[in-house]
Every structure is written in C-alpha cells, then in structure tokens.
Amino acid sequence: MAQLTKAAIMDAFVHLLEQMPMDQITVQAITAGCGISRNTFYYHYSDIFALLKAVLQRDMDMLLVQRRPGEHAREGLRRLIDYIADRQRMVQHIYSSIGHATMEDYLVETTWDLFMAYLRDTAEGLSPSEEDMEFLCYSYQFMLIGILLGWVRRGMKGDLADLLERAQRLFFHGTRRVLEENSGVPFS
C-alpha cells in the first residue's frame, strides 16, 4: 500500500510539473491531485525537493533496468534523450525553479549508476582502479550534464540528440582504449 501511495504522489507531482514551474507547486496541490492528506505526504517525503529527487531516481532506475548486458552506451543515451524529449516542459519547469547548480546535483546523483554500468561493461576483462573508473564516470557525467543544461538554458533550441551524439563519439568511442592504456596505472 505504501508503494502505491508513493507512486500516486509522484504521478500527481509529475502531472503538476508538466503544467507549471516547480516553485509554484504546493504540497496541498500534490495531495489534492492524488487524494491523500498532508500528513501522508510528509510520511513519505520530507518536502517537495525530496519528492523531486525520488522522481528523478525512479526514472533513472527505469532507464537502467532497460539496459541490456553488453549494450553500447549509445543505446542508453538514446533512451535518456527520448526521456528528456518526452518531458521537455517538466525539465524546463524544474530548471526554471531550482536553477543550474541544484539540477546538476540531482542529475549527478541520479545518473551515477547508469554511467558506471556502461563503464563496467566497457572495462570487462581489464583491471582499472576504482579511482580511474570514478574519474571517467564523473568526466562523462559532467560533460553530458553540461551539454544538457546548456541546451535547457538556451530554451531547448537545437537538436539535443545531435549534441549528445557528438559527445558520445568524442568520449565513448575511446573509452576502451583509455581503460586499456591506463589499466592498473592511475590517471593522476
């Protein structure tokens, strides 16, 4: 029952995010949208920011579950692009309310597992240090998140898929080579 309630709260919140900026959404509006009390909301989430974090994590987990072993990172990026394209208004409403730094923090936290899974697949048979894997993961995250946030800041003009495809060619094609050259040798 608790999972159903949490899902209803998330769905009501996402529905509101598609209509208005996050800073205009109230707990009262969310609870009215899913037919629960304020106490029930606060039982599950400490505030709207915790709810946002839960929604983003749920959605990134959904993208991660769709990943097939050995799948190229390009496929995961395509799903991420499709996810964003289907939710442009929601993304713009979040960005306009919480700004660049907070959105970046959320994206870094929620995409870590997604990026690390691709790196671990790419490193199969090699023995890079965990420090090197984390360095590459952060590098890819910040590059892609920077591209994404720049696109949002410019009003979502231009082809995000093209921008991310260029980034993918720049980094992902050389990942195995970088891991092979530095396997057992720290980047620092």
C-alpha positions as CSV (number, residue, x, y, z in Angstrom):
1,M,0.0,0.0,0.0
2,A,2.8,2.4,0.8
3,Q,4.4,1.9,-2.6
4,L,1.1,2.7,-4.3
5,T,0.8,5.8,-2.2
6,K,4.3,6.9,-3.1
7,A,3.6,6.2,-6.8
8,A,0.4,8.3,-6.7
9,I,2.3,11.2,-5.0
10,M,5.0,11.0,-7.7
11,D,2.4,10.8,-10.5
12,A,0.5,13.8,-9.1
13,F,3.7,15.8,-8.8
14,V,4.9,15.0,-12.4
15,H,1.4,15.9,-13.7
16,L,1.7,19.3,-12.0
17,L,5.3,19.7,-13.2
18,E,4.1,19.4,-16.8
19,Q,1.8,22.3,-16.2
20,M,3.7,24.8,-14.0
21,P,7.2,25.6,-12.6
22,M,8.2,23.6,-9.5
23,D,8.3,26.7,-7.3
24,Q,4.6,27.2,-7.9
25,I,3.7,23.7,-6.8
26,T,2.5,23.2,-3.3
27,V,2.1,20.2,-1.1
28,Q,-1.6,21.0,-1.0
29,A,-1.8,20.8,-4.8
30,I,0.0,17.5,-4.8
31,T,-2.1,16.0,-2.1
32,A,-5.3,17.2,-3.8
33,G,-4.1,15.6,-7.0
34,C,-3.8,12.2,-5.5
35,G,-6.4,12.3,-2.8
36,I,-4.2,12.0,0.3
37,S,-3.7,14.1,3.4
38,R,-0.7,16.4,4.1
39,N,0.4,14.0,6.9
40,T,0.5,11.2,4.4
41,F,2.7,13.2,2.0
42,Y,5.1,14.1,4.9
43,Y,5.2,10.5,6.0
44,H,6.7,9.6,2.6
45,Y,8.6,12.8,1.7
46,S,10.2,15.5,3.9
47,D,9.5,18.2,1.3
48,I,9.0,18.8,-2.5
49,F,12.7,18.6,-3.1
50,A,12.9,15.1,-1.6
51,L,9.9,14.2,-3.9
52,L,11.8,15.6,-6.9
53,K,14.8,13.5,-6.0
54,A,12.7,10.4,-5.7
55,V,11.0,11.0,-9.1
56,L,14.4,11.5,-10.8
57,Q,15.8,8.5,-9.1
58,R,12.8,6.3,-10.1
59,D,13.1,7.5,-13.7
60,M,16.9,6.9,-13.9
61,D,16.4,3.4,-12.3
62,M,13.8,2.7,-15.0
63,L,16.3,3.7,-17.7
64,L,19.0,1.5,-16.0
65,V,16.6,-1.5,-15.9
66,Q,16.1,-1.3,-19.7
67,R,19.8,-1.7,-20.2
68,R,20.9,-5.0,-21.7
69,P,24.3,-6.5,-20.8
70,G,26.9,-5.6,-23.4
71,E,24.7,-2.9,-24.8
72,H,26.6,0.1,-26.2
73,A,26.3,3.4,-24.3
74,R,24.8,4.9,-27.4
75,E,21.6,3.0,-26.7
76,G,21.4,4.2,-23.1
77,L,22.0,7.8,-24.3
78,R,19.2,7.4,-26.8
79,R,16.8,6.4,-24.1
80,L,17.9,9.3,-22.0
81,I,17.4,11.7,-24.9
82,D,13.9,10.2,-25.5
83,Y,13.1,10.6,-21.9
84,I,14.0,14.2,-21.9
85,A,12.3,14.9,-25.2
86,D,9.1,13.4,-23.9
87,R,9.3,15.7,-20.8
88,Q,10.6,19.0,-22.1
89,R,8.1,21.1,-20.2
90,M,8.7,19.2,-17.0
91,V,12.5,19.7,-17.4
92,Q,12.1,23.4,-18.2
93,H,9.8,23.9,-15.2
94,I,12.3,22.2,-12.8
95,Y,15.2,24.1,-14.2
96,S,13.5,27.5,-14.0
97,S,12.6,26.8,-10.4
98,I,15.7,25.3,-8.9
99,G,18.4,26.5,-11.2
100,H,21.6,25.2,-12.7
101,A,23.5,24.0,-9.6
102,T,20.7,22.2,-7.9
103,M,19.6,20.5,-11.1
104,E,23.2,19.5,-11.8
105,D,23.5,18.0,-8.3
106,Y,20.3,16.0,-8.8
107,L,21.4,14.7,-12.2
108,V,24.9,13.7,-11.0
109,E,23.4,11.8,-8.1
110,T,20.7,10.1,-10.2
111,T,22.8,9.2,-13.2
112,W,25.8,7.8,-11.4
113,D,24.7,4.1,-11.6
114,L,23.7,4.5,-15.2
115,F,27.1,5.8,-16.3
116,M,29.0,3.4,-14.1
117,A,27.2,0.4,-15.5
118,Y,28.3,1.3,-19.0
119,L,31.9,1.9,-17.9
120,R,32.0,-1.5,-16.1
121,D,30.8,-3.3,-19.2
122,T,33.4,-1.5,-21.3
123,A,36.1,-2.4,-18.8
124,E,35.3,-6.1,-18.8
125,G,38.5,-8.1,-18.9
126,L,40.6,-5.1,-17.7
127,S,41.6,-4.1,-14.2
128,P,41.3,-0.4,-13.9
129,S,41.4,1.1,-10.5
130,E,38.1,2.1,-8.9
131,E,39.6,5.6,-8.7
132,D,40.0,5.6,-12.5
133,M,36.5,4.3,-13.1
134,E,35.1,7.1,-10.8
135,F,37.2,9.7,-12.7
136,L,35.8,8.5,-16.0
137,C,32.3,8.4,-14.7
138,Y,32.5,11.9,-13.4
139,S,34.1,13.1,-16.6
140,Y,31.3,11.7,-18.7
141,Q,28.6,12.8,-16.3
142,F,29.7,16.4,-16.2
143,M,30.2,16.6,-20.0
144,L,26.8,15.2,-20.8
145,I,25.1,17.1,-18.0
146,G,26.8,20.3,-19.1
147,I,25.5,19.8,-22.6
148,L,22.0,19.1,-21.3
149,L,21.9,22.1,-19.0
150,G,23.3,24.4,-21.7
151,W,20.5,23.1,-24.0
152,V,17.9,23.8,-21.4
153,R,19.3,27.2,-20.6
154,R,19.1,28.1,-24.3
155,G,15.4,27.4,-24.3
156,M,15.8,23.8,-25.5
157,K,16.6,25.1,-29.0
158,G,18.6,22.9,-31.3
159,D,18.8,19.2,-31.6
160,L,19.8,17.6,-28.3
161,A,20.2,14.2,-29.9
162,D,22.8,15.7,-32.3
163,L,24.7,17.4,-29.4
164,L,24.8,14.2,-27.4
165,E,25.7,12.1,-30.4
166,R,28.8,14.3,-30.9
167,A,29.7,14.0,-27.2
168,Q,29.2,10.2,-27.4
169,R,31.6,10.0,-30.4
170,L,34.1,12.1,-28.5
171,F,34.2,10.1,-25.3
172,F,32.6,6.7,-25.6
173,H,34.4,5.5,-28.7
174,G,37.7,6.0,-26.9
175,T,36.7,4.6,-23.5
176,R,38.0,1.1,-24.0
177,R,41.3,2.4,-25.3
178,V,41.7,4.8,-22.3
179,L,40.9,1.9,-19.9
180,E,43.4,-0.4,-21.7
181,E,46.2,2.2,-21.7
182,N,45.6,3.0,-18.0
183,S,44.6,-0.4,-16.6
184,G,46.5,-0.5,-13.3
185,V,48.0,2.9,-13.8
186,P,46.2,5.8,-12.1
187,F,45.2,8.8,-14.2
188,S,46.6,11.2,-11.6
